[in-house]
Amino acid sequence: MSIYEEELEGREFDWFAIDSEGNFGLFSTAGEGSIPSLVIEAYIEHDKISELLDSSNWGSSEVWSDYAALGFYVFGWNLHGDPYKREREPTGSMSTELKAKLVAMGSISKLPVKFTELKEIASV
């Protein structure tokens, strides 16, 4: 286990990915979900973006709606194991500023899927 994995083990962590159509996903690990190696090594970059997200419902399941309003497909880890389950679709448009920050991340995972077509995503 790397020092980065030790830092994330058991901790709620949100990481970001982009799909083959350019849509952005937010993945919430619930302290257990799988995380791509690229993201693990740059978790601080993901934490910084996560801290910028406006959520009046942080700490409750309604946080998914806040993230969807920001333009994300939201996936939450199934506490009973794999896979990530789609919790919300975007209900708002992503701001140009947020999109630019996500695109500029060197550690954003590019997933060969279409978030519009998936209800679940297995380990990434």
C-alpha positions in Angstrom: 0.0 0.0 0.0 1.4 3.4 -1.0 1.5 6.4 1.3 -1.2 7.9 -0.8 -3.5 4.9 -0.4 -2.9 5.0 3.4 -4.0 8.6 3.3 -7.3 7.7 1.6 -8.1 4.4 3.4 -11.4 4.7 5.2 -11.9 8.4 4.4 -14.8 9.8 2.4 -13.1 10.9 -0.9 -14.6 12.4 -4.0 -12.8 12.0 -7.3 -13.6 13.2 -10.8 -13.7 11.6 -14.2 -14.7 12.4 -17.7 -16.5 10.1 -20.1 -16.2 9.5 -23.8 -18.7 12.3 -24.5 -17.1 14.9 -22.4 -19.4 14.6 -19.4 -18.0 14.9 -15.9 -18.6 12.5 -13.2 -18.1 12.8 -9.4 -17.4 9.6 -7.6 -17.9 9.3 -3.9 -16.0 6.5 -2.3 -17.8 6.3 1.1 -14.4 5.4 2.5 -14.2 2.1 0.6 -14.7 2.6 -3.1 -12.1 1.8 -5.7 -10.0 4.7 -7.0 -7.9 4.8 -10.2 -4.1 4.8 -9.5 -3.8 8.1 -11.4 -6.2 9.7 -9.0 -4.6 8.1 -5.9 -1.3 9.6 -6.7 -2.8 13.1 -7.2 -5.6 12.9 -4.5 -4.7 16.4 -3.2 -5.6 17.8 -6.7 -9.1 16.2 -6.4 -9.5 17.4 -2.8 -8.9 21.0 -3.9 -11.6 20.8 -6.5 -13.9 19.0 -4.1 -13.5 21.9 -1.6 -14.6 24.4 -4.2 -18.0 22.7 -4.8 -20.9 24.6 -3.2 -23.1 22.3 -1.2 -25.6 23.4 1.5 -26.4 19.7 2.1 -23.0 18.3 2.8 -23.2 15.4 5.2 -26.6 14.2 3.9 -27.8 12.3 0.9 -29.1 15.5 -0.5 -25.5 16.5 -1.3 -26.0 14.4 -4.5 -28.6 16.9 -5.7 -26.2 19.8 -5.0 -23.5 18.2 -7.1 -26.0 17.4 -9.9 -27.0 21.1 -10.0 -23.4 21.9 -10.6 -23.5 19.7 -13.8 -22.1 16.4 -12.5 -23.2 12.8 -13.0 -22.9 11.6 -9.4 -21.9 8.1 -8.6 -21.8 6.7 -5.0 -20.0 3.6 -3.8 -22.3 0.8 -2.9 -21.5 0.0 0.8 -22.0 -3.7 0.1 -19.2 -3.7 -2.5 -18.7 -3.0 -6.2 -20.0 -1.1 -8.2 -20.4 2.6 -8.1 -24.2 3.4 -8.5 -25.4 6.4 -10.4 -27.2 8.6 -7.8 -28.0 11.6 -9.9 -27.8 13.0 -13.4 -27.0 16.7 -14.0 -29.8 19.1 -13.3 -27.8 22.2 -14.1 -25.1 23.3 -16.4 -21.5 23.3 -15.3 -19.9 26.7 -15.0 -17.1 27.5 -17.5 -14.7 28.1 -14.5 -15.4 24.7 -13.0 -15.1 22.9 -16.3 -11.8 24.6 -17.0 -10.4 23.5 -13.7 -11.5 19.9 -14.2 -10.1 19.8 -17.8 -6.8 21.3 -16.6 -6.3 18.5 -14.0 -3.5 16.2 -15.0 -5.1 13.4 -13.0 -8.7 13.3 -14.2 -9.6 9.8 -15.3 -10.9 9.4 -18.8 -13.3 6.5 -18.8 -14.3 4.7 -22.0 -18.0 4.8 -21.2 -21.0 7.1 -21.6 -22.4 8.2 -18.2 -25.8 8.8 -19.9 -26.1 5.1 -20.6 -24.9 3.7 -17.2 -26.7 3.1 -14.0 -23.6 1.5 -12.4 -19.8 1.5 -13.0 -17.7 -1.5 -11.8 -14.3 -1.0 -10.3 -12.3 1.6 -12.2 
